[in-house]
Amino acid sequence: MSDSSPVVLAELSAHLQKVDEEPSTPLDVDLLEKCGLFASTPEYRSHVWQETRPLFLHLASLLPNLQQDPSPLIHCMIKLTAPYRFEDVKDVNFEAALALDAKPFHELVLSLLEKAAISSIDAQALANRPSVVSAIIRLWFCTQDTGVATKAAELLTALLRVSKNEPIPVPENADLHCYGNGPIWKRLFNDRDIYSMFYRYTSFKKIAEPTEPVLSKNQRTIAQARLLEWLPKVGNMDWNIISTGQGSDVEREIGLSARQGLLHYAALRMVDTADDLLMHMTLINFYTDLITTVKTTPHLAHNDSSLSLDFLKAQGIHKNIIDFHTSDSPSLEHSFISSRTAHYIAQYAFNYPENFERSPEMKTIRQYIHRNIQKCEPSDLSILASMPRASLIPRVSTGLAWTDSVVLDVPIMRTNQDALKTLAVIFHGPPKEELIFPSAARGDVQPKQRLIEQIYARLLTALFYMKNPTMFSEFVRHADTVAMKENALAALTLLRAVITANWEAQIPQDLIPSNGPVFQRLQQFPNSGIDLILDPTISGGVLPYLLKPATTYSNMVEGRGGAENAAYQVAMTKFDVLKALGQRLEEDGGRQDIVSMVRRRVAEGPWGIGGSAGSRIGTLDL
C-alpha cells in the first residue's frame, strides 16, 4: 500500500501479513467490516480503489491457505473490488475458485467474472479462456446452491448479451443480426467440448465419455430445470443458435437429426414426463416462457405469431397442451398439471390475440370453459380473462350469438373472488396505452385490436347487465360484507374497473352488423363507465354506497384494528375507489354537483367526520 492510502487499508494490509505468516491467526472481523464500509464511500469509489490492486492480489493469494471461515474476508473483497474492471482481476485463478469443492469462493469469483460482461472486449478476453468458461457451466449445472446457480446463469446471459456480432450492412433488419457469432457465442456453441456439456449434464441417455462429475438422477433433473429456465433468454437474442444443430457428435448420440438443435432436445427429448411429474410441470412452464419471451416475428409472416409459437405448433406441442387441458376425460395427472397448461393457454391468448381467434383450438377452449364455468376454477377463469373479448361471443352463420357468451354464466350471487376479478378484467377493457417517445413502428394491428377490445368490453358489460339486471346490487352486497373479506375486496376491484373503464361506443359498420334487436338494445347502454355508475336506473346504490362512510365495529372488543384487520382493508380499498371516481369525474368535466359531493366526502377521510382507524375499527380479524 502507498503512504497516501487511508489508515484502515494500511491496517488491513499489516493484518493480512500476519495471517499470511501464520494462517491460524484469527481474522480481525471488525477491521474487515471497517474496510468494507470504507469501500462504499465516494472517496474510495472515485480514486482510492486504483491503489488497492496489490492488496487485492494479497487477499486472493491468502484465501487458499486460510485455516478458518473465509466469509468475512470474502465479503470484504467483494466490497473492495466493486469499482474494479475485468482488466484488474484477470490474473485471478478463476478455474480453482470455480471448482465445485471451493464453495466459499463461488459468490466472489462470479462477482469478479461479471466484470467481463461490461464490455465486448472483456467478454472476448474471457472467451479466449475456455477452461474458465467450461468451469462456469460446470458450476451452473452441478452446484447444489440455487443462488450460485442463478448467478452463474445470469453471468452467461450477460456475457452473451454483450458479445455482439460485427456490424453488417442490413440496417432495416439490424436487430435480427446482433447475436450468434460473437466470441462468447462461438465459445459456448461452436466449441464442441463446451457445447457437449449442455447435453452431458442433463441427459439420462448414456453418452460416451461422460463429463465429470457424473450426476445422480435427481441432480440431472435440477440441471434440466436450469437449462429450461435459461434457453428462452438465449433464444430471444438469437433463435437460430438454439433451433438448429451445431453438427456435433453429442447431438447424434442423443438422437437429434441434422436440422435439430438444443431447443429440440430440451423441448422434446430431455425430460422424462412419464416418470417425473414435477419436471413435466417445469417443461410446460418452459413452453410458456418460450412464447412470452421469444416474440420475434418470422420473416414475411403474419405479425401475430412468433418463431417460438411457430416452433411449438410445428412440433405438435401447442396442440397437445390444449388437448390435454380440454379433455372430457381428464387423467389423474390433469389435476396436478392443469394450472400450468391453463397458464400456457392464457398467455397464448393474451400475447397472440389474433392468432388465438383464428386458431382451430379457440372454439374448443371456449366450449371447455363454458362447460365448467360454474365451478369458478381459478385456472379456467385466468384463461377467460386473457381471451380476446371478441372471442367471448360465438359467431354463427347469421352473425353473433349474443346470448351464448360464456361471460354471461359467470356466477355473481354464489361466487368467489376469482370470478369477480375476472369480470373486472373483462368489463374494464384494455389498459390505457402508455405514451412512448419515440413511438415504435407497430403497424396497424395493435391499434385496431385495442379498438376492438374497447368496443367489446362495453358490449359484454351491457350483455351481462341484460341477463343480470341486479348485478350492481350484488356487487355492492359483496363489497359491504366485510366478513367475506376477499370477496369484498374483489367486488370493490370490479366497481373500480367499471368506473375507470376504457370503452369505445362508436362501432364501425364493418365490425358488427347494426341489425338485430339485441344489438339495438346494447347500443342504448351508457357510453362510459362513469355514465353507467351515475345512472341510478342501472347501477342502483353504487354511488350512495361509495359516499357512505366505511362500516365500523367499535362495539367489538379485543381487536388489533391495524392494517391486517378485514374492516380496515375493505375501508381503505373502498376509499380508493371513491378517489378513483372523483379523479375520473375531474378528468371528464361537468357534473359539478356530483364532483363537489365526492370532493367533500374524500376530504372527510374513509371513516367520515370524527372517525379514525384506531377509534372506529373493532376486531373482525380474518
N, C-alpha and C positions, 0 to 999 in steps of 0.2 A: 504494500500500500504506500502511496506517496505521502509526503509530510502534510499536504493540504487536505487529506481525506478526513472526514469527520471522526471524532473520537470514538464513537460507537463501532465504526467499521474497523478502526485500528485495534480496539479491544477484542473484537471478534477474531481478527487475524492472529493476534497473540494467543488467544484461547485455542484456536484450531491447531496452532503449532504444538501446544501442549498435548492435545488429544492425538495428534499425529505421532508424537513421540511415544505416547502411552495410550493405546486405543481404549483401555478400560477407564480412562479419566472421564468422570461424569460430564455430560454436556451441560453447559450453563443455559438452561431454558429461558431464564429471564433475559439474558443478554441476546439470545436469538430472537425473542419476541420484540425487544427494543430495535433490533436491526430490521425486523420485518415492518415495524411501524415507520421507521425512518425511510425504508424503501418505498413507502406510499406517499411520501411528501413531494411537493413540487420541486424542491431543491434537488432531491435525488433523481427524480424523473427527467429533469431538464439537463443536468450535466454531470452530476457526481457518478452516475452509473457507468460512464465511459471509463472511469478509473478502476472499476472493480473486476475486470476480467481476470487478473491474477488471483483474486480472492475466489472467484467462481471456479477456476481450474483447481485451486487448492481444495475447495469443498468437494468437487467431483472426484478427485483422487482419493479423498479421505473416506468417502462413503463405502467402498467395497470392503475396507478393513475394519469398519466400525463394529465394536462389540457390544452394542446397546441399541435401543429403539431409535431408528434414524428419523422418525416422524418430525420432531422439532426442527432438525436440520433441513429436511426436505421442504417443509413449509416455508422456512426462511429463504431457501434457494429459489422457490417459485416466485416469491416477492422480489428478490434481488434481480432476477432475470426478466422480469416483466417488460422492461424497456429494451431488452436486447434484440438484436436482429439475428437471423439464422447464421450470418457470417461470424457472429461472436460465439456461437455454440457448436459450430460444425465439427469441431475436433473431438467432441464427446464420443465415447464408445457406446453408441446407441444400441448396437446389437446385444451387448452384455446387459444393458439396462432393460431391454425388451424381452429378455429371456423369461419364460413362464415362472421360473422359481425366484425371479427378482421382484416379487410382489410389491415391496415397499417403494420401489423406484418407478413403477409404471406411470403413475399420475405425473410425476416430474418429467420423465422423458417424453411423454406425449405432449406436455405443455411446451417443451423445448422444440419438438418437431413441428408443432403448429406454426412456428415462426417461418417455416418454409412455405407455408400456404399464403403468405402475404404478397409474394411476387413470383412471376413466372420464372425468373432467373433462379431464384432459390429452389423452386419446385424442380427445375431441370437438374440442379445440383443434387437434389435428393434422388431423383430418378436415376442418376448415374451411380447410385449405391444400391444395387439390387438386394444385397444382404439385409439392408435396413428395411427396404420395402417389404420383403418376404417376412421379416420379423414382425412388422406391424400387422400384416394379415394373419400370421400365426397367433399373435396375441389376441386379435379381434375374435377369431373363431374359437380359441381354446381357453381363454381366461374364464374363471368362474365368477369374476367380479363384473356385475352388469354395468356399473358405472364406467369402468375401464373399457369394456367392450363398446359402449356407446361413444366414448371419447375417441376410440380408435376408428370407429366407423365415420364419425364426423370429420376426423382428420383426413381420411381417404377421400371423402366427398369434397372437402375444401381443397385438397391438392388437385383433384380432377377439375374443379371449377376454375382454378387459377391457371391451369395448364392448357391454354387455348391453342388452336391451330394457327399456322401462319396465315395472315390475311390473303384472301383470294378476290379477284375482281368480279364478284357477283353481289353488288350492293343491295339489290332488291330482295335477295334471299340470304343476306349475311348472317342472320341469326340461326339459320339452319346449318351453317358450316363453321360453327365456332369450335366444336369439340370433336374428339375422336382420334386425332393424330398428334396431339401434344405429347411431350416426353413422358409424363406420368401415365397417360392413356396407353402409350406404346409399352411401357414397362408392365402395367397391370394385365393388358390383354394380348400383347404380342410376345412377351417373354413366356415361353412355354412352361418353364418350371413354376413361375409365379402364377400364371393363369390356371394351371392344373390344381392349385391349392383350393380354388373355389369349388372344385368337384371332389377332391380327395378328402376334405374335411366334412363334407356334407352328404356324400353318397353312401347308401347302405350296400351298394353293389361292390363286390370285391374288385379292386383295381390293382394292377401290377405296380410294384414299387410304392407301397403306401408311405405317406408323409408322416414323419414323427411330429408330435406324439400321436399314437393310434387312439382315437376317441371311442368311448363307450357309446351304446345306442342312445342313452339319454343325452350325452354330451353332443352327439351328432344332431339330434333334434333341436338343441339350443343353437348350434351353428347354423342349421337350416333357417330358423326363425330370424337370425341376424342377417343372413343373406337376403331373405324375403323383404325385410324392412329396408335394406339398402338399395336394392335393384331399381325401384321406381325413381329414386333420386338420380341415379346414373342414367336411366332411360330418358329422363326429362332433359338431360343435357345432350345425349346422343343416343337415339333409338337404335341406330344401325349396329352399334357396337355390341349391344346385348341380344339383338334379334337375329344376328347372322353368325355363322360358325367362324372360328378362327383357324380351322384346318389342323387342330392339334390331335395328338394320339388319344388324349384322355376323352375327347368328345366321341371318338369312335368306340372307345371302351365302354362308355356309358350307354351307347346305343343311339346316339344322335345321327341324323342324316347330314349330308354335306351342307345343306342350307340352314340347319338348325343350330342355335347358339345357346348361350347361358340362360336366356329367357325361356326357351322351350324346355330346358332341363328343369328350371325352377318351377315353372307353371304346370308341367305335365308329368315329370318323371321323378322328381326328387322326393316328394312327400308320400309316405305310405298312408293314404287316407283311410284305408280299411282297418288299419291296426292302431292308429293314433288319432283319437277324436280331437284332442287339443290342437294337434298340428293341422288337422282338417280345418278347424276354425281359423287358425293362423293363415292358412293358404287362402281362404275366402277373404280375409282381411287384406291380404296381398293383392288380390284381384281388385278390390275396392280402391286401395291406394293407387294401383296402376292407372285406373281410368280417371281418377281425380287429380293425379299428379302429372301424368303424361297426356297433355291435351293438344299436342301438336297435330295440326290438320294434315291429312295425306295430300300429296301433290295432286292438283287438278281434281280433287274430290269435293263433295258437298261439305260445307264448313261446319255442319253439326255432327261431326264424327271426329275420330282421332285415331292415331296409329295404334294406341293401346286398345281402344274399343274394337277396332277392326281385327286386331290380333285375337282377342278373346272370342269374337264371333267366328273367325275363321277356324279356330281350334275346337269349336263346339262348347267351349267353357261357359260362355254367356247364356246360351240356351239351356244348358244343363242346370245352371244355378236357378233360373226361373222355373224350369220344370220341377226341380226339387222342392222349391218353396211353395208352388201352387198345386202340389199333388193332392188328389182327392183321397188317397190312402197313404198318409204320411207314415214313415217308419219311426222307430224309437229314436233314431239319430236326429230326426227332424226337430224334436223338442229341444235339443241342445244347440243345433246349428241354425235354426230358423231366424234368430235375431241377427246373425251375421249375413245370411242370404237376403233378409229384408233390408239391411243396411246397404248392401250392394245395389239392390233394385232401386232403393230410394235415391242413392247417389247417381245412378244411371239416369233416372227420370229427371232429377234436378239439374244435372250438368249437361244433359243432351236432350232437351225437351222436344225438339222437332224430330230427332231420331227416334225417341221413345214413341211419339204419337204415330209415326209412320211404320213402326215395327209390328210384325205379326203377333208379338207377345203382349202388346198393350191390352188388347181385349181380354186375354186370359188373366192378366194381372188384375184388371178392374173387376172382372167377374168373381175372382177369388176373394178379393177384399169385400165385395158386396155380400157374398155368402157368409162371411164371418164378421161383418161389421158390428153386430150386436154384442159380440164378445169384448169389443174395445181393447183388443190386444195392442200394446204399445208398438210392437214391430210392424203390424199391419197399418196402424194409424200413421206411422212415420212414412210409409210408402204413400199413403193417401195425401199427406201434407206436402209431399215432394213432387207429386204428379202435376203436369201442366193442367191448369184449370179447365181448358177446353176439352181435355180428355176425360173429364169427370162427368160429362153429359154425353151419353151414347148417340151416335149418328145412325139414322135409319134411312131408308130409301126416300122418305118424304121430308127429311130434314133432321131436326134434333129431337130426341126423345126426352123432352124436358123433365117429365115426372119420373123418369127411371134413373136419375142421377144417384150414385152411391152416397153422395153427401147428405141427401135427404133422410137417410136412415141412420145417421149418427144419433144416438140417443142423448137427450138433454135432461130428462127427468131422473131416471136411474142411470147415472153416468159416472165418469171419473175424470180426473184432471187431464189425462192424455187426450180424451175425446174433446174436452173444452178447448185445450190448446191447439188441437188440430183444426177446429173450426175457426179459431183466432187467426191462424196462418192463412187459411183459405179465404176468409172474409176480408182480411186486410188488403190483399193484393200484393204485388211485388214491392220489395223495399225501394225507397226513393233512391234514384241513381245519383251517385256522387259525381261531382264535377271534377274532372282530372285534366290538368293542363301540362303539356299539350295533350289533347284528346287523341286516343289511339284510333287507328283506322280499323273499324269493326264491320264495315259493310252495312247493309240494311236489315240484316236478320235480327239482331238483338233489339233494336228499337221496335220493329214490328212485333216481335214476340212479347216485349214488355207491354205494348198497347193491347194485345190480345189478353194478356194476364189481367190488366186493369179492367177491361170490359167484362170478362167472365167472373172476376171477383165480385163485382156488383150484381151480376145476374144470378150467381149462385146464392148470394145473400138474400136476394129477392125471392128466389125459388124456395129457400129454406123457410122464409117467413110465410110464404103462401101455404106451405104444408104445416108449419108450426106457428100459428098466429100469436101464441102466448110465449114465444121464445124469450123475449126480453124480461117478462115476469119471472121465468125460470132462471135466467141469468142473475137477476137481482136476488132471487131467493137463495141461490148458491152463494153469491157474494156476501150475503148477510148472515149466512150460517157459519159462524166462527168456529163452532165445534168441529166442522169438517174443513179444517184449515186449508188443505191442499186444493180442494175443490173451490173454496172461496177465492184463493189467490188466482187460480186458473180462470175463474169467471171474471175477475177484475182484469186479467190479461186480455180476455176476449172483448170486454167493453172498451178497453183502451185501443185494441186493434180496430174496432169499428169506428171509434172517434177519429183515429189518425189514418183511416183507410185511404189507399191510393187507388182511386177508381177513375174510370172514364165512361161517361154516359153517352157520348156520340158514337154510334155503331156504324161502321162502313157497310154499305149495301151488299158488297161482295163477301163480307164475312159471315153475316147471319141474315137469312131472308126475313123480311119485315112482316110477312103474312102469318096468320095463325092467332087464335085468341090468347094463348099463353104468353106469346111474345108481347102482344099489345098490353097485357096486364103488367108484365115485367117492366115495360117502358114507363109505366106510371109510378114506379118506385123512386124514392128520393135519389138525387144525383150524387150525393156525397155522404160520407159517414156522419158529418156534423148535421146535415139536413135530416138524416134518419134519427139521430139521437134526440133532436129537438122537435120531432114530430110526435106529439103526445098520442095520436091515434095509432101509432105503430110501436114506439118504444115505451109507451106507458110511463112507468115510475122510475125510469133510469135517472133523469135529471134530478127529481126530488131526492132519490136515494143518494146521489153523489153530493148534493148540497147539505144533506143531513150530517151532523157531527157523528164521529165514529161511536160505535157501541161501547159502553163501559161496563165494568164488572167490579165496581167499587164495593159491592156488598159481599164479595167473596174474600176469604182470608188466606193467609199463609202463601201468598203468591210471590213470584220473583218480579214480575212486571217489567222485565227487561226486553231486549230485542228478540230473545228466544220465545217470548210469550206469543201465543197464537193471536190474541186480540191486538197486540201491538203491531205484529207483522201485517195483519189484514188492514188495520187502520192506516199504516204508513203507505201501503200499496194503494188503498182507496184514495188517499190524499194525492198521490202521484197521478192517478187517473184524472182527478179533478183538475190538477195543474195542467195536464195534457189537454184537457177540454178548454181551459182558459187560453192556453197558447194557440190552439187551433182557431179559436174564435177571434183572437187578436190578429192572426195572420189573414183570416178571411175578410175581416172588416164587417161593419154593420152590426145589427143586433145589440145595440148599445145597452139596452135594458138587461139582457142576459149577461153581457160582458161585465157590467157593474155588479151584478149579483154574484157572479163567480169570483170577481176580484175581492169583494168583501168577505166571502166565505174562505178564500185562500188566506187572506190576512188574519183570520181568526185562528188558523192552525188546524191540525187534524181533529182536535177534541172540542173545538168551538170555544166561545168566550169563557174564560175562567178555568179551562181544562188543562191538564198536563198528563204526560205519560205516567209520571210517578204517582200522582194522586188519584187517577181515574181508572187505571188498569188493575184488575184483580188477578185471579190465579188460574186462568184457563191454560194450563201448561200441557201441551200435546207433543 
